[in-house]
Each structure stands twice: as C-alpha cells, then as structure tokens.
Amino acid sequence: MKQKIALITGAYGTIGRYVSLALAARSWQVVGIGHGTCNADDWTAWGLSSWVEGEVSLGRLRTLDCRPALVIHCAGSATVGASIIAPHTDFQRTVETTAAVLEFLRVDCQDAALVYPSSAAVYGTSDCLPLSEGFSLRPTSPYGVHKKMAEELIVEHSRLFGLKTAIVRLFSIYGEGFRKQLLWDACQRILANESAFFGTGDETRDWLHASDAAELLVKAADHASSSCPIVNGGFGESVSVRDLLNELFRLMGRADLPRFFGAQRKGDPLHYLADIKLAMDWGWAPEVTWQAGLARYVTWFKREHGLCGE
C-alpha cells in the first residue's frame, strides 16, 4: 500500500517537530517546509523524510515533488510580544502563509485535509471561564488578530470550495525543545541568579505539553471537513504563574522564591482556561500533567546547559 504523505509547514519549529514525530510514528511520510537550515540527520530525527528550506509561499509549495493527503500548517508568527514590535511581519507570517496554503489546496490538492494550529489569543480577554469555542473573539494583540484572520480564511475556503479543514486553538504549549517563552526565560534567569518577573504572579494559564498538542492536531485530521470543526487544545486546568515558577525554582535547585514587578505585558490577558469537552469528544485526552511536564522540561534544560550532574 502506498505510504500517505503529510506536509508540515513550519516543521523546523518545536510544535512542528512534535507533530512530525507523531505522524511518523503512524507511518506517514512526512515532508517539512519552512525557515531553518538543517541536515538530513536532523530532519530524520524529527520524523521527516525530507526538508525544504524557504518561504511558505504558493510558488514554493507548487515546486514540491509531492501532493500531500494532509497538511498541518504550523508555520506562522511565534509570540504576542513579537507581534507588537513588528505587526506587519506577524501578518505576513500568519495570514499570508495561510492564504498561500489554502490556494495550494484549492487548486492543487483538493482532496487533502488541512489542520491549523490556532491560538487561545483569538479569545482575548473574557470574564467567563473556561473559554468555550462558541465565545466571541476579541483578541488584544496583533498576534491574536492575525490568528483570527487566518481562521476566518480557512472557514470561508471550506464553505466556498469544500476544503476539508479543522482548527485547534492551542493554549499555553510547552515542552522539551522550546527555547522561548516563559519557561525558557525563567530558567535562564534562574541560572543568572535572578528572581524578578513581570506581572503579579496571579495570572493563570492552561498548560498543555507539546506531545499532547501534537496528538490532538493529528486527531483533528480525522475530523477535518467542509464544516471546519474548531476545538480548544488545553489541559483544562488553571495554573497560576506563581505556582508554576515556585515549582520551577524548586526543580532548578533554588531555595528562594520568585518575585513579581506587578507590571503587565501589553496584549496578554490575565487569565486563560480551556473548555476541552469538544476535543475530548473526539477520543483525545491530555496525559502530561504540568508538574510532570515541568520536571521533563527542567531535565532537558539542564542537559542542554551541561548541568546534568547538579
């Protein structure tokens, strides 16, 4: 039987790597495309059969020597903060790449399924938790606005052209390999003997390990349709930044506790919590608790910095 081909845009990124490994474990032939220079040993370790370096553009997609049965579009902007500094770049990376992927599917691969990892940032600020998929979307950053625009493009292409699609709104994704965002920054500060952080510490997030996120994105492919189902991807548990960093300090061997400036980061809502019932109705459930995932992250971080003996 011919091996099924999956295309992962942004496969060089951490979420893309987890998705690639999850698909390879299911015997998919996985092709990656996006920014990042790597050799065959690297991409093979991620589960890729080939890697194409370059922009995720319509022209580049059409040069591929394959026509995938599945596309998981992980390419896009990375953080809220970066979107505030460079909103036009954020638009290009998120909205323009999504439009290119949709045109590629519409013209060249109409039978392929598309799964899009969106973000909880599309919800913006809400006093009602947990956040359900039917809530109104009021993003508070260019990052959230552009994710919302990408979602709208996908929904409309599904309705107008019959494309098979699904959207997963990911909450706070973390895991071994992430060299950005709160955990990486906090571990770096701990190594530098720093202890001060933005915010009050009472902000809450819903943390989902990247391995669980990848499993949900793969599961979403089975449900892709012209009605474009949308589900949340979280653990369904609210964890304060203070509790998270307290545990991180302990795992990193610090005897003190983090301190907080009280200042809020622009564009970041205070609280997030996902209603994950719809995703669980698909037969998916998160497995890695934040405590277990944090321990795994610290073990990886120490190994990366040659601290394994400490």
N, C-alpha and C positions, 0 to 999 in steps of 0.2 A: 504494500500500500504506500502511495506517495506521501512523504512527510509534509505536514502542514507548515506553512511559512507565516511567521509573525514578524511585523515590523515594529520596533520600539524607537520612537523619536526621543532624543534626549537620553539615550541609553548610557551615556558617559556619566550622567548624574546618579546620585545614590539611589533614589527611588527607581530609576530606570534599571539599575543593576539588580536590585532585588526582584523586579518584575521579570527581567531576562532569565534569572536563575529559576524562578518559579515556573516559567514556561518551558525552559529546557528540561526541567525535571518531569514535565508532562510530555516529553518527546517532540516538542515543537522545534522546527528550525528557526532560529531567532536571528534576525538581521537588525543591526543598530545603525542609527544615523544621528549626527549632531556634532556639536563642537567638542574638541578634545583629541589630543594626539595619544595614541596607544598602539602597542604592538600586538601581534597575534596571541602571545602568551597571556596578555592582559585580558583581551576580549574573550578568549576561550574560558578563562577563569570566571568570567561573568555569565557564562552560558551562551555567548554569542557565537554564531557560525561565521559572521563577517561584520566588519565595521566600516561605515562610510563617513568620513570626516567632512563637515561643511554645513552650510546653512540648510535649515529645513524649509526649502522653497519648492514651488511647483516644478520648476525646471530640474532641480536636483532629484526630486522624488521620481520624476519620469525617466531619469537615467539609470535607475536601479534595474538590475537584470532579473528581477522577480516581481511577481504580483501577489501580495500577501493576502491571506484569508482573514487576518486580524491585524489591526493597528492599535497600539496603545500609545497615545500621544502625550508622552511625559515631558517633551520639550516645552520650555516657557521660562518666564521670569521666576526668581527664586525667593525673594523676600519682600515684605512690606516696606522696610527701610530703603532698599534699593529702588523701589518704585517711586518713592517720594523724591529721591535725589535725581532720578532720571526717568520721568514718566513716559517719554517718547520711546526710549529703548525698551521699557517694560511693555508698552503697546506692541512694538514690533515683535518681541519675543513670544508674546502670548497670543495676541489677536491675529497678527499677520500669519504666523506659522499655522494657526488653526484653520484659517481660511485656505491656506495652501493645501493642507491635508484633506480638507473637505472637497476641494476641487479635484484633487488627485483621485479620491474615492468616487466622486460623481461621474468622472469621465473615464477613468482607467480601471477602477476596481469596485464596481457597484455591488458585488456580492460580498465584499469584505465587511467585517464588523469593526466598529470604532469604539474604543473605550477612552474616556477623557478623565484624567485625574484633576478635578477642580479643587476648590478650597472652601473651607468654612468662612474665609474672609468675605465671601459674597453676601453673607448674612448681615455683616456689620454689627451694630450694637442693638441688643434686644434685652428687655427686662424679663422676658419669658423664657425659661429654660426647663427642660432641654430643648435645643433647636431642632425643629422638625422640617422636613423637606418642603412642606407647603407654606412655610413662613414667608413673609415678604422679604425681599432682598434690598438692603440699604447699606452697601459697602462704604467704608470710611477711609479707603486708601485707593490710589491708582491700581495697586495690585488686585484688590477686590473688584474694582470696577472692570478691569480688563478680563478677569476670570469670568465675571458675569456676562460680558460681551461675547466671550468665547462660547459660553454655554448657550447663549441665545442663537449664535450662528449654527451650532450643532443641532439644536432643537428645530430650527427652521429648515435646515437642509434635510433633516429626517422627514419632516412633514411634507415638504415640497417635492423632494426627489426620492423618497422611500429608502433613504440610507438606514442601515441598522446601526444604532448607536446606544450608548449608555454613559451616564455621568456619575462619578463618585466624588462627593465633596469631602475631601480629606481634612481632618482636624490637625492636631499637632503631631506631626510624624517625626520620629527619631529612630536611632539605631546605629549599630556599629558601621563606621564608614562616613558618618556625617561630620564634615569639617566646617560647620557653620551653625548659626542659630544658638539658642540658649545654652545647651549642654556643652558644646564645644567652647563657647566663650567663657562659661563658668569654670570649666576645667582648666583653661588657660590662665584665668585669674587666680585660681587656687594655687597653681604652680608658681605664680609670681607673688604668692603670699598676699594677695589682695582679697578683700571680703565685701566690698561695697557694690551694690547692684541698683539698677533703675527700678522704679515702681515702689509699691508698698509691701510687696510680698503676699498680699491678699488676693492678687489677681489669680484667676483659675483657668486651667486649660484641660483639655481632654486629650491625653497622650496615647497614641497608637504606634506600636512598634512597626517598623518598615516591613518586616516579614509578614505581619498580619495585613498591612495595607496592600502588599503585593498579592496576597491570596484573594483579597476582595476584588482587586482590579481584574484578576484572571477570572474569578467567578462572574463578574459583570459581563464578560464576553458571552457567556451562555444566555444572558438575558437581553442582549442588545436587540433592538427592534426599531421600527419606524416611529414608535411612540416615545422613544428615548427615555427610558426609566432613569430616575435620579435618586440616589441613595446617599446617606451620610456614611463616612468612614471614620469612626472613632471607637474608643473602648467603652464609652457610656459611663465614664466615671470622671468626676470633677476633682482635680488635684490643684492645690494652691502652689504658687511658685515658691512660697516659703517652705512648705513641706518637701517639695522636690529638692530644693537646694540644701535644706538641712540634711537630707539623706545623702545627697551628693558629697557634701563636706565630710560626712562620716565615712563614706566609701573611699574617699581620697585621702583619708588619714588626718584630716584637720580636726583639732579639738575645739575650735571656736565655731561660731555660727555666722551666717551671712547677715550683713546689714543692708538697709534699703534707703535710697535717697528720698523716695516719695514722689519723684517726678515721673510722669507717664510718657511713654514713647508715642509720638504722633501716629495716628492711624491704627493703633492697637486697642480693640475693645477690652474691657476689664474682665469679662467672663465668657467662657465657652463651655458648652456641654452638648454632646450629640445625642439625639434620639436615633438609635441604631436598629429599631424594630424592622424597618423595611429590608435592610441588608441581612438581618438575621433570618428573615422570612425566606431568603434565598438559600438558606442552609449554611451560611457563613457565621462564624463567631470568632472574636479575638481571643488569642490564647496567652499572649505575653503580658503579664501584669506590669505596671510601671515600675514596681520595685525590682522585679526580675530583669526587666529591660534595662533599668538604670545600672544594675550590677554588671550586666553584659557590656554596656557601653563603657563603664569605667575600666573594666578588664582590657577592652580593646584600646582605650585611650592610653593606658599605662604601657601597654605593649608597644604602641606607636612611638612613645617617648622614652623607651628603654627603662621603664620603671617597674618592670615585672617583679623584681626581687624585693620591692618595697612593700 
